[in-house]
Each structure stands twice: as C-alpha cells, then as structure tokens.
Amino acid sequence: MVDDGVADGDGRPPVAVVTGGASGIGRATCARLLADGMRLAVLDLDGDAAAEAAGPDGLGLAADVAEEADVQRAYEAVFDRFGRVDVQVNNAGIHGGQAATLLHTTSVEDYDRIAAVNSRGVFLCSKAVIPAMIRQGGGHIITVASVAAQIVFPGKAAYNASKGAALMLARSIAVDYAAHGIRSNAVCPGYTETPMTRWRMEIPELRKEVEARIPLDRVAQPDEIADAIAVLASGRMRYMTGHALNVDGGWTAL
Ligand SMILES: NC(=O)c1ccc[n+]([C@@H]2O[C@H](COP(=O)([O-])OP(=O)(O)OC[C@H]3O[C@@H](n4cnc5c(N)ncnc54)[C@H](O)[C@@H]3O)[C@@H](O)[C@H]2O)c1
C-alpha cells in the first residue's frame, strides 16, 4: 500500500496514473499495480487499449502526452473521477524507429517528435499532477527513462538525448518538491522485449548482438521492469528520491 503523501486518509486504495499503459512495459505495469490493489488511470494514444489496461474500475483515456491540451483534458477527467493522484508513472515513449539513426541523418521532425514525447511528455504530465500532490501533502512521480539516459545507444542520438532530459527532469522534481513530500525517481530499463524493440529481437543476429552486451545474457521481459516500478510505487524504499534505478541485466556495470 502506498504511504507516500496519502495525507487525507480517505481510506481508499491509492490512485496511479500510467502513461503509455496500452502496450509493453506500461501494460505490464498496469497489471502489476492493479494486482497490488491500486486504482488506475491510463493515458495512451490508443484509448481502447488504455481502457482495457485500466481494469473494470479504472479510467482509460486517449491522449497524446506531448500535447498540452490533451494532457490538460485527460487530467481534468482523472481528477473528476478520483480527486487525487498518488503515483504518476511517466512511461509513454517512442524510439524513433529505424528512421532516427545517426544524428546527421535524423530529420528535424523525427528529433522534435522524439523529444516531445519522451521529454516534454514527462514535463507536461508531471506539471499536471504536482499541484494536486502539493495539496495532498505528497506523492511519487516515477519516470521510465532508459539506460540510454546514461550510456549511449549507438546510432540513437535523438533517443539518447531525450532520455537524458527525462532523467534530469526526474531529478529536478526530486530536488524542487522534496519539501512538499513529493518523491521522484527514474527507472532505467535495459533492452526489453516489447512491441518497441520486437523488430530487432526477431532478427537473430541483432538479438545476439544485443544479448552479447548483457551480463545476464538475455533481454528483459516487460514484467521484470514493471516489478521495479511496482516496488517504487508501493511506497517501500521511501528514503529514495532523485535516483536512477537501472534494471538492465548488468549492462551498465560492464
Ligand atoms: N523496450 C525497451 O527496450 C526499453 C528500454 C528502455 C526504456 N524503454 C522505455 O520504456 C517506455 C515504454 O516502452 P515500451 O518498450 O513498453 O514501448 P511500447 O511501444 O510497447 O509502448 C509504448 C506505449 O506508449 C504509447 N505512446 C507512444 N507515444 C505516446 C504519446 N505521444 N502519448 C501517449 N502514449 C504514447 C504507445 O501507444 C504505447 O502504448 C518508453 O518510455 C521507452 O522509451 C524501453
């Protein structure tokens, strides 16, 4: 049970918002948080899949986290339904696909879109919940960054830069709002088998190349990242804030 900032003691289960909850790591996180008894709101480009992920008593909303108007509309609906947000999981993200590669071949449009979803999205969704968390006396913002926030994925300059920005937003929130009881941590997954990475995982040579860099010798499954997010969301480890938690099979230890 979350004990971060559940200040009004209304006795009901804590409320979590998961962005990008329709697929992959976000979907596994929703399943885990539901199993832990939390109430869920899920924001995703795919509203139907978001509603499914939110569970029968949850709220699924179609929203683009990079668009201020979408985010405002979505959080109005979240606060109308639940009145509070205890845990915000900033998970929605894009990789830029095979088009965004080396810096000089990345289009300005691709660069801007990757930055808008992976970094501005974290900014907008955090901005939407922080005033309520201040009023509640606390909360926890968990941002799914990436090991790419700390080490370079070759040929992914735009993605690496966007994740570096997401991590620094997470740290900035930790420092600026600690006095309000708000904690902010980042989870940094290594390679995880999801629709985002499946094309690469399905090519045996590429899979081998990726796994050769991972001491545990395999990529992660989404529920292994969701486990880390759920432990943070539970309110355990509550002295931790401003931290980047690598869940990467030992990749960054190499
Ligand atoms: N898969 C990996 O190897 C890996 C590694 C490190 C970090 N990550 C990060 O984990 C997060 C989840 O990735 P995943 O692998 O589960 O990807 P995924 O593609 O399976 O899921 C991403 C979800 O985000 C949603 N989404 C994308 N853009 C959105 C937007 N603008 N607004 C709202 N929703 C949007 C998609 O519709 C989708 O449901 C991302 O932030 C990603 O960068 C993934």
The ligand as a Gaussian input file, in Angstrom:
#p B3LYP/6-31G(d) Opt

LIG

0 1
 N       11.687000      -1.675000     -24.718000
 C       12.900000      -1.283000     -24.312000
 O       13.928000      -1.938000     -24.598000
 C       13.061000      -0.041000     -23.477000
 C       14.303000       0.189000     -22.880000
 C       14.481000       1.338000     -22.105000
 C       13.429000       2.215000     -21.928000
 N       12.240000       1.972000     -22.526000
 C       11.179000       2.950000     -22.310000
 O       10.059000       2.318000     -21.721000
 C        8.866000       3.013000     -22.091000
 C        7.855000       2.020000     -22.626000
 O        8.394000       1.422000     -23.798000
 P        7.886000       0.035000     -24.398000
 O        9.094000      -0.700000     -24.834000
 O        6.920000      -0.593000     -23.483000
 O        7.180000       0.577000     -25.734000
 P        5.810000       0.215000     -26.456000
 O        5.954000       0.800000     -27.817000
 O        5.485000      -1.228000     -26.319000
 O        4.732000       1.026000     -25.618000
 C        4.726000       2.424000     -25.602000
 C        3.308000       2.889000     -25.329000
 O        3.343000       4.316000     -25.285000
 C        2.282000       4.822000     -26.077000
 N        2.648000       6.140000     -26.595000
 C        3.612000       6.422000     -27.509000
 N        3.613000       7.740000     -27.755000
 C        2.644000       8.287000     -26.992000
 C        2.168000       9.601000     -26.814000
 N        2.678000      10.617000     -27.509000
 N        1.163000       9.804000     -25.942000
 C        0.614000       8.778000     -25.246000
 N        1.029000       7.497000     -25.381000
 C        2.032000       7.270000     -26.241000
 C        2.099000       3.811000     -27.200000
 O        0.814000       3.913000     -27.799000
 C        2.321000       2.511000     -26.448000
 O        1.127000       2.014000     -25.889000
 C        9.301000       4.070000     -23.098000
 O        9.459000       5.313000     -22.448000
 C       10.633000       3.559000     -23.593000
 O       11.456000       4.572000     -24.103000
 C       12.022000       0.858000     -23.291000

